[in-house]
Amino acid sequence: MTPEEFAAKVEDLRAVIADKITDLEEDPGWGSEDDRQEVLQALDELIVQAQALSEVLQQDHVEGEESGEDVP
């Protein structure tokens, strides 16, 4: 997967999340308590993974600059 393809998938996920926020504003009673807790757990895990990916990408960028590689 190219960086552009990955960025497009991330943007798709952001759009899904934005749509769900709008849905919840209109229907705050969405799902059972158990369902909502399951979604919260999945979101918490997504946050951890996104932070880890961000750190790796930033570290690779810094290491590339330090080694003199052509890093955009």
Gaussian input, Z-matrix of N, CA and C with variables (Angstrom, degrees):
# hf/3-21g

backbone

0 1
 N
 C     1     B1
 C     2     B2     1     A1
 N     3     B3     2     A2     1     D1
 C     4     B4     3     A3     2     D2
 C     5     B5     4     A4     3     D3
 N     6     B6     5     A5     4     D4
 C     7     B7     6     A6     5     D5
 C     8     B8     7     A7     6     D6
 N     9     B9     8     A8     7     D7
 C    10    B10     9     A9     8     D8
 C    11    B11    10    A10     9     D9
 N    12    B12    11    A11    10    D10
 C    13    B13    12    A12    11    D11
 C    14    B14    13    A13    12    D12
 N    15    B15    14    A14    13    D13
 C    16    B16    15    A15    14    D14
 C    17    B17    16    A16    15    D15
 N    18    B18    17    A17    16    D16
 C    19    B19    18    A18    17    D17
 C    20    B20    19    A19    18    D18
 N    21    B21    20    A20    19    D19
 C    22    B22    21    A21    20    D20
 C    23    B23    22    A22    21    D21
 N    24    B24    23    A23    22    D22
 C    25    B25    24    A24    23    D23
 C    26    B26    25    A25    24    D24
 N    27    B27    26    A26    25    D25
 C    28    B28    27    A27    26    D26
 C    29    B29    28    A28    27    D27
 N    30    B30    29    A29    28    D28
 C    31    B31    30    A30    29    D29
 C    32    B32    31    A31    30    D30
 N    33    B33    32    A32    31    D31
 C    34    B34    33    A33    32    D32
 C    35    B35    34    A34    33    D33
 N    36    B36    35    A35    34    D34
 C    37    B37    36    A36    35    D35
 C    38    B38    37    A37    36    D36
 N    39    B39    38    A38    37    D37
 C    40    B40    39    A39    38    D38
 C    41    B41    40    A40    39    D39
 N    42    B42    41    A41    40    D40
 C    43    B43    42    A42    41    D41
 C    44    B44    43    A43    42    D42
 N    45    B45    44    A44    43    D43
 C    46    B46    45    A45    44    D44
 C    47    B47    46    A46    45    D45
 N    48    B48    47    A47    46    D46
 C    49    B49    48    A48    47    D47
 C    50    B50    49    A49    48    D48
 N    51    B51    50    A50    49    D49
 C    52    B52    51    A51    50    D50
 C    53    B53    52    A52    51    D51
 N    54    B54    53    A53    52    D52
 C    55    B55    54    A54    53    D53
 C    56    B56    55    A55    54    D54
 N    57    B57    56    A56    55    D55
 C    58    B58    57    A57    56    D56
 C    59    B59    58    A58    57    D57
 N    60    B60    59    A59    58    D58
 C    61    B61    60    A60    59    D59
 C    62    B62    61    A61    60    D60
 N    63    B63    62    A62    61    D61
 C    64    B64    63    A63    62    D62
 C    65    B65    64    A64    63    D63
 N    66    B66    65    A65    64    D64
 C    67    B67    66    A66    65    D65
 C    68    B68    67    A67    66    D66
 N    69    B69    68    A68    67    D67
 C    70    B70    69    A69    68    D68
 C    71    B71    70    A70    69    D69
 N    72    B72    71    A71    70    D70
 C    73    B73    72    A72    71    D71
 C    74    B74    73    A73    72    D72
 N    75    B75    74    A74    73    D73
 C    76    B76    75    A75    74    D74
 C    77    B77    76    A76    75    D75
 N    78    B78    77    A77    76    D76
 C    79    B79    78    A78    77    D77
 C    80    B80    79    A79    78    D78
 N    81    B81    80    A80    79    D79
 C    82    B82    81    A81    80    D80
 C    83    B83    82    A82    81    D81
 N    84    B84    83    A83    82    D82
 C    85    B85    84    A84    83    D83
 C    86    B86    85    A85    84    D84
 N    87    B87    86    A86    85    D85
 C    88    B88    87    A87    86    D86
 C    89    B89    88    A88    87    D87
 N    90    B90    89    A89    88    D88
 C    91    B91    90    A90    89    D89
 C    92    B92    91    A91    90    D90
 N    93    B93    92    A92    91    D91
 C    94    B94    93    A93    92    D92
 C    95    B95    94    A94    93    D93
 N    96    B96    95    A95    94    D94
 C    97    B97    96    A96    95    D95
 C    98    B98    97    A97    96    D96
 N    99    B99    98    A98    97    D97
 C   100   B100    99    A99    98    D98
 C   101   B101   100   A100    99    D99
 N   102   B102   101   A101   100   D100
 C   103   B103   102   A102   101   D101
 C   104   B104   103   A103   102   D102
 N   105   B105   104   A104   103   D103
 C   106   B106   105   A105   104   D104
 C   107   B107   106   A106   105   D105
 N   108   B108   107   A107   106   D106
 C   109   B109   108   A108   107   D107
 C   110   B110   109   A109   108   D108
 N   111   B111   110   A110   109   D109
 C   112   B112   111   A111   110   D110
 C   113   B113   112   A112   111   D111
 N   114   B114   113   A113   112   D112
 C   115   B115   114   A114   113   D113
 C   116   B116   115   A115   114   D114
 N   117   B117   116   A116   115   D115
 C   118   B118   117   A117   116   D116
 C   119   B119   118   A118   117   D117
 N   120   B120   119   A119   118   D118
 C   121   B121   120   A120   119   D119
 C   122   B122   121   A121   120   D120
 N   123   B123   122   A122   121   D121
 C   124   B124   123   A123   122   D122
 C   125   B125   124   A124   123   D123
 N   126   B126   125   A125   124   D124
 C   127   B127   126   A126   125   D125
 C   128   B128   127   A127   126   D126
 N   129   B129   128   A128   127   D127
 C   130   B130   129   A129   128   D128
 C   131   B131   130   A130   129   D129
 N   132   B132   131   A131   130   D130
 C   133   B133   132   A132   131   D131
 C   134   B134   133   A133   132   D132
 N   135   B135   134   A134   133   D133
 C   136   B136   135   A135   134   D134
 C   137   B137   136   A136   135   D135
 N   138   B138   137   A137   136   D136
 C   139   B139   138   A138   137   D137
 C   140   B140   139   A139   138   D138
 N   141   B141   140   A140   139   D139
 C   142   B142   141   A141   140   D140
 C   143   B143   142   A142   141   D141
 N   144   B144   143   A143   142   D142
 C   145   B145   144   A144   143   D143
 C   146   B146   145   A145   144   D144
 N   147   B147   146   A146   145   D145
 C   148   B148   147   A147   146   D146
 C   149   B149   148   A148   147   D147
 N   150   B150   149   A149   148   D148
 C   151   B151   150   A150   149   D149
 C   152   B152   151   A151   150   D150
 N   153   B153   152   A152   151   D151
 C   154   B154   153   A153   152   D152
 C   155   B155   154   A154   153   D153
 N   156   B156   155   A155   154   D154
 C   157   B157   156   A156   155   D155
 C   158   B158   157   A157   156   D156
 N   159   B159   158   A158   157   D157
 C   160   B160   159   A159   158   D158
 C   161   B161   160   A160   159   D159
 N   162   B162   161   A161   160   D160
 C   163   B163   162   A162   161   D161
 C   164   B164   163   A163   162   D162
 N   165   B165   164   A164   163   D163
 C   166   B166   165   A165   164   D164
 C   167   B167   166   A166   165   D165
 N   168   B168   167   A167   166   D166
 C   169   B169   168   A168   167   D167
 C   170   B170   169   A169   168   D168
 N   171   B171   170   A170   169   D169
 C   172   B172   171   A171   170   D170
 C   173   B173   172   A172   171   D171
 N   174   B174   173   A173   172   D172
 C   175   B175   174   A174   173   D173
 C   176   B176   175   A175   174   D174
 N   177   B177   176   A176   175   D175
 C   178   B178   177   A177   176   D176
 C   179   B179   178   A178   177   D177
 N   180   B180   179   A179   178   D178
 C   181   B181   180   A180   179   D179
 C   182   B182   181   A181   180   D180
 N   183   B183   182   A182   181   D181
 C   184   B184   183   A183   182   D182
 C   185   B185   184   A184   183   D183
 N   186   B186   185   A185   184   D184
 C   187   B187   186   A186   185   D185
 C   188   B188   187   A187   186   D186
 N   189   B189   188   A188   187   D187
 C   190   B190   189   A189   188   D188
 C   191   B191   190   A190   189   D189
 N   192   B192   191   A191   190   D190
 C   193   B193   192   A192   191   D191
 C   194   B194   193   A193   192   D192
 N   195   B195   194   A194   193   D193
 C   196   B196   195   A195   194   D194
 C   197   B197   196   A196   195   D195
 N   198   B198   197   A197   196   D196
 C   199   B199   198   A198   197   D197
 C   200   B200   199   A199   198   D198
 N   201   B201   200   A200   199   D199
 C   202   B202   201   A201   200   D200
 C   203   B203   202   A202   201   D201
 N   204   B204   203   A203   202   D202
 C   205   B205   204   A204   203   D203
 C   206   B206   205   A205   204   D204
 N   207   B207   206   A206   205   D205
 C   208   B208   207   A207   206   D206
 C   209   B209   208   A208   207   D207
 N   210   B210   209   A209   208   D208
 C   211   B211   210   A210   209   D209
 C   212   B212   211   A211   210   D210
 N   213   B213   212   A212   211   D211
 C   214   B214   213   A213   212   D212
 C   215   B215   214   A214   213   D213

   B1=1.4428
   B2=1.5292
   B3=1.3109
   B4=1.4626
   B5=1.5260
   B6=1.3319
   B7=1.4624
   B8=1.5361
   B9=1.3221
   B10=1.4664
   B11=1.5268
   B12=1.3314
   B13=1.4686
   B14=1.5263
   B15=1.3239
   B16=1.4608
   B17=1.5255
   B18=1.3218
   B19=1.4662
   B20=1.5257
   B21=1.3258
   B22=1.4682
   B23=1.5264
   B24=1.3224
   B25=1.4612
   B26=1.5284
   B27=1.3130
   B28=1.4627
   B29=1.5297
   B30=1.3216
   B31=1.4690
   B32=1.5278
   B33=1.3325
   B34=1.4681
   B35=1.5278
   B36=1.3304
   B37=1.4597
   B38=1.5250
   B39=1.3183
   B40=1.4671
   B41=1.5224
   B42=1.3356
   B43=1.4638
   B44=1.5273
   B45=1.3309
   B46=1.4648
   B47=1.5270
   B48=1.3274
   B49=1.4612
   B50=1.5264
   B51=1.3235
   B52=1.4677
   B53=1.5280
   B54=1.3307
   B55=1.4693
   B56=1.5246
   B57=1.3335
   B58=1.4657
   B59=1.5205
   B60=1.3183
   B61=1.4666
   B62=1.5211
   B63=1.3238
   B64=1.4620
   B65=1.5209
   B66=1.3341
   B67=1.4682
   B68=1.5208
   B69=1.3271
   B70=1.4613
   B71=1.5240
   B72=1.3192
   B73=1.4612
   B74=1.5259
   B75=1.3399
   B76=1.4588
   B77=1.5274
   B78=1.3288
   B79=1.4639
   B80=1.5227
   B81=1.3518
   B82=1.4633
   B83=1.5337
   B84=1.3235
   B85=1.4583
   B86=1.5123
   B87=1.3193
   B88=1.4635
   B89=1.5205
   B90=1.3243
   B91=1.4613
   B92=1.5144
   B93=1.3213
   B94=1.4621
   B95=1.5293
   B96=1.3091
   B97=1.4704
   B98=1.5316
   B99=1.3306
   B100=1.4724
   B101=1.5268
   B102=1.3397
   B103=1.4662
   B104=1.5217
   B105=1.3149
   B106=1.4676
   B107=1.5306
   B108=1.3317
   B109=1.4653
   B110=1.5278
   B111=1.3304
   B112=1.4621
   B113=1.5312
   B114=1.3344
   B115=1.4669
   B116=1.5271
   B117=1.3265
   B118=1.4640
   B119=1.5261
   B120=1.3255
   B121=1.4645
   B122=1.5269
   B123=1.3262
   B124=1.4670
   B125=1.5263
   B126=1.3349
   B127=1.4653
   B128=1.5261
   B129=1.3363
   B130=1.4666
   B131=1.5268
   B132=1.3354
   B133=1.4623
   B134=1.5269
   B135=1.3277
   B136=1.4634
   B137=1.5292
   B138=1.3164
   B139=1.4661
   B140=1.5300
   B141=1.3235
   B142=1.4683
   B143=1.5288
   B144=1.3392
   B145=1.4610
   B146=1.5260
   B147=1.3176
   B148=1.4637
   B149=1.5282
   B150=1.3292
   B151=1.4631
   B152=1.5277
   B153=1.3296
   B154=1.4662
   B155=1.5264
   B156=1.3264
   B157=1.4645
   B158=1.5245
   B159=1.3167
   B160=1.4586
   B161=1.5334
   B162=1.3235
   B163=1.4649
   B164=1.5288
   B165=1.3380
   B166=1.4655
   B167=1.5217
   B168=1.3248
   B169=1.4645
   B170=1.5264
   B171=1.3294
   B172=1.4616
   B173=1.5209
   B174=1.3288
   B175=1.4624
   B176=1.5214
   B177=1.3393
   B178=1.4632
   B179=1.5186
   B180=1.3292
   B181=1.4616
   B182=1.5316
   B183=1.3193
   B184=1.4672
   B185=1.5261
   B186=1.3325
   B187=1.4654
   B188=1.5215
   B189=1.3310
   B190=1.4582
   B191=1.5120
   B192=1.3340
   B193=1.4645
   B194=1.5227
   B195=1.3339
   B196=1.4578
   B197=1.5269
   B198=1.3282
   B199=1.4652
   B200=1.5223
   B201=1.3323
   B202=1.4527
   B203=1.5124
   B204=1.3470
   B205=1.4592
   B206=1.5157
   B207=1.3228
   B208=1.4633
   B209=1.5198
   B210=1.3351
   B211=1.4586
   B212=1.5124
   B213=1.3420
   B214=1.4765
   B215=1.5048
   A1=107.86
   A2=115.33
   A3=119.93
   A4=110.06
   A5=117.03
   A6=119.18
   A7=112.24
   A8=116.46
   A9=119.93
   A10=111.03
   A11=116.52
   A12=120.37
   A13=110.60
   A14=116.05
   A15=119.52
   A16=110.60
   A17=116.70
   A18=120.55
   A19=110.67
   A20=117.44
   A21=121.05
   A22=110.47
   A23=117.58
   A24=120.82
   A25=110.66
   A26=116.87
   A27=120.64
   A28=109.48
   A29=116.75
   A30=120.56
   A31=110.76
   A32=117.38
   A33=120.64
   A34=110.73
   A35=116.91
   A36=120.81
   A37=110.77
   A38=116.99
   A39=120.49
   A40=110.61
   A41=117.16
   A42=121.21
   A43=110.71
   A44=117.27
   A45=121.04
   A46=109.99
   A47=116.63
   A48=120.95
   A49=110.44
   A50=117.83
   A51=121.15
   A52=110.56
   A53=116.96
   A54=120.55
   A55=111.16
   A56=117.20
   A57=120.41
   A58=110.11
   A59=118.28
   A60=120.74
   A61=109.58
   A62=116.74
   A63=121.21
   A64=110.22
   A65=117.00
   A66=120.75
   A67=111.29
   A68=116.76
   A69=120.62
   A70=112.16
   A71=116.83
   A72=119.52
   A73=110.38
   A74=116.69
   A75=121.65
   A76=111.70
   A77=118.31
   A78=123.31
   A79=109.21
   A80=117.24
   A81=120.10
   A82=113.60
   A83=118.56
   A84=121.21
   A85=113.50
   A86=117.38
   A87=122.36
   A88=111.36
   A89=116.43
   A90=122.39
   A91=114.06
   A92=114.12
   A93=120.33
   A94=109.08
   A95=115.72
   A96=120.17
   A97=110.36
   A98=116.69
   A99=120.14
   A100=111.17
   A101=116.03
   A102=119.79
   A103=110.77
   A104=116.16
   A105=120.58
   A106=110.54
   A107=117.35
   A108=120.78
   A109=110.76
   A110=116.04
   A111=119.94
   A112=110.73
   A113=116.34
   A114=120.74
   A115=110.00
   A116=117.31
   A117=120.51
   A118=111.15
   A119=116.89
   A120=120.20
   A121=110.63
   A122=116.42
   A123=119.97
   A124=110.92
   A125=117.13
   A126=120.51
   A127=111.09
   A128=116.74
   A129=119.93
   A130=110.89
   A131=116.69
   A132=120.61
   A133=110.86
   A134=116.39
   A135=120.82
   A136=110.69
   A137=116.75
   A138=121.15
   A139=110.21
   A140=116.83
   A141=121.38
   A142=110.23
   A143=116.67
   A144=120.17
   A145=111.31
   A146=117.01
   A147=120.39
   A148=110.16
   A149=116.93
   A150=120.46
   A151=110.52
   A152=116.76
   A153=120.26
   A154=110.76
   A155=117.42
   A156=121.23
   A157=110.54
   A158=116.41
   A159=120.77
   A160=110.91
   A161=116.04
   A162=120.02
   A163=111.43
   A164=116.99
   A165=120.31
   A166=110.34
   A167=116.92
   A168=120.19
   A169=111.24
   A170=116.78
   A171=120.03
   A172=110.71
   A173=117.38
   A174=121.22
   A175=110.48
   A176=116.99
   A177=120.22
   A178=110.62
   A179=116.99
   A180=121.40
   A181=109.98
   A182=116.67
   A183=121.27
   A184=110.13
   A185=117.26
   A186=120.24
   A187=110.96
   A188=117.43
   A189=121.34
   A190=111.63
   A191=116.46
   A192=120.29
   A193=110.68
   A194=116.52
   A195=120.54
   A196=111.86
   A197=116.97
   A198=119.83
   A199=112.01
   A200=116.40
   A201=120.08
   A202=114.03
   A203=117.12
   A204=120.16
   A205=109.53
   A206=115.65
   A207=121.49
   A208=108.55
   A209=117.07
   A210=123.02
   A211=108.02
   A212=117.34
   A213=119.37
   A214=112.77
   D1=131.64
   D2=-179.97
   D3=-78.69
   D4=162.29
   D5=175.25
   D6=-57.00
   D7=-36.57
   D8=-179.82
   D9=-67.08
   D10=-41.32
   D11=178.41
   D12=-64.89
   D13=-41.73
   D14=179.18
   D15=-64.42
   D16=-43.69
   D17=178.51
   D18=-60.42
   D19=-37.73
   D20=178.48
   D21=-65.42
   D22=-39.80
   D23=178.26
   D24=-66.34
   D25=-39.67
   D26=176.93
   D27=-62.35
   D28=-42.89
   D29=178.91
   D30=-63.37
   D31=-38.77
   D32=176.22
   D33=-60.84
   D34=-43.90
   D35=178.79
   D36=-63.60
   D37=-41.24
   D38=177.69
   D39=-60.45
   D40=-38.84
   D41=179.03
   D42=-66.29
   D43=-41.20
   D44=177.91
   D45=-61.47
   D46=-44.49
   D47=179.78
   D48=-64.13
   D49=-43.21
   D50=178.71
   D51=-61.73
   D52=-40.94
   D53=177.60
   D54=-62.71
   D55=-40.75
   D56=-179.53
   D57=-67.73
   D58=-36.31
   D59=176.23
   D60=-59.60
   D61=-45.57
   D62=178.48
   D63=-61.77
   D64=-44.63
   D65=178.36
   D66=-58.62
   D67=-43.58
   D68=-178.36
   D69=-67.63
   D70=-31.65
   D71=175.92
   D72=-65.78
   D73=-33.02
   D74=179.87
   D75=-85.28
   D76=-30.64
   D77=-177.76
   D78=-137.38
   D79=77.81
   D80=-175.52
   D81=-66.63
   D82=-12.08
   D83=-179.59
   D84=-90.80
   D85=17.55
   D86=-176.28
   D87=-60.03
   D88=128.82
   D89=174.35
   D90=72.74
   D91=162.11
   D92=176.01
   D93=-78.66
   D94=169.32
   D95=178.34
   D96=-60.67
   D97=-41.39
   D98=178.47
   D99=-63.83
   D100=-42.59
   D101=178.66
   D102=-61.53
   D103=-42.95
   D104=-179.23
   D105=-64.92
   D106=-39.60
   D107=178.43
   D108=-65.00
   D109=-37.66
   D110=177.64
   D111=-63.52
   D112=-41.99
   D113=178.15
   D114=-66.06
   D115=-41.65
   D116=178.28
   D117=-60.07
   D118=-42.34
   D119=178.86
   D120=-63.70
   D121=-43.13
   D122=178.95
   D123=-62.90
   D124=-40.17
   D125=178.54
   D126=-66.16
   D127=-40.81
   D128=177.52
   D129=-60.18
   D130=-41.90
   D131=178.26
   D132=-66.12
   D133=-38.27
   D134=177.86
   D135=-63.36
   D136=-40.58
   D137=178.36
   D138=-60.47
   D139=-45.12
   D140=-179.88
   D141=-62.34
   D142=-44.69
   D143=-179.94
   D144=-66.12
   D145=-41.39
   D146=-179.82
   D147=-63.80
   D148=-40.82
   D149=178.56
   D150=-64.63
   D151=-42.43
   D152=179.11
   D153=-63.39
   D154=-43.01
   D155=178.39
   D156=-62.81
   D157=-43.01
   D158=178.76
   D159=-59.86
   D160=-43.97
   D161=-179.71
   D162=-64.55
   D163=-41.59
   D164=179.19
   D165=-64.42
   D166=-44.61
   D167=179.55
   D168=-62.63
   D169=-41.34
   D170=178.60
   D171=-66.42
   D172=-40.90
   D173=-179.84
   D174=-64.93
   D175=-44.36
   D176=177.58
   D177=-59.65
   D178=-38.93
   D179=-179.94
   D180=-65.20
   D181=-45.80
   D182=-179.58
   D183=-64.64
   D184=-44.77
   D185=-179.76
   D186=-64.18
   D187=-37.22
   D188=177.87
   D189=-64.51
   D190=-40.38
   D191=178.09
   D192=-66.00
   D193=-40.79
   D194=-178.12
   D195=-67.65
   D196=-30.96
   D197=-179.02
   D198=-87.23
   D199=-3.39
   D200=178.66
   D201=85.90
   D202=8.15
   D203=177.49
   D204=-68.48
   D205=156.08
   D206=177.69
   D207=-80.87
   D208=93.68
   D209=-178.32
   D210=-106.47
   D211=122.15
   D212=-178.74
   D213=-67.40

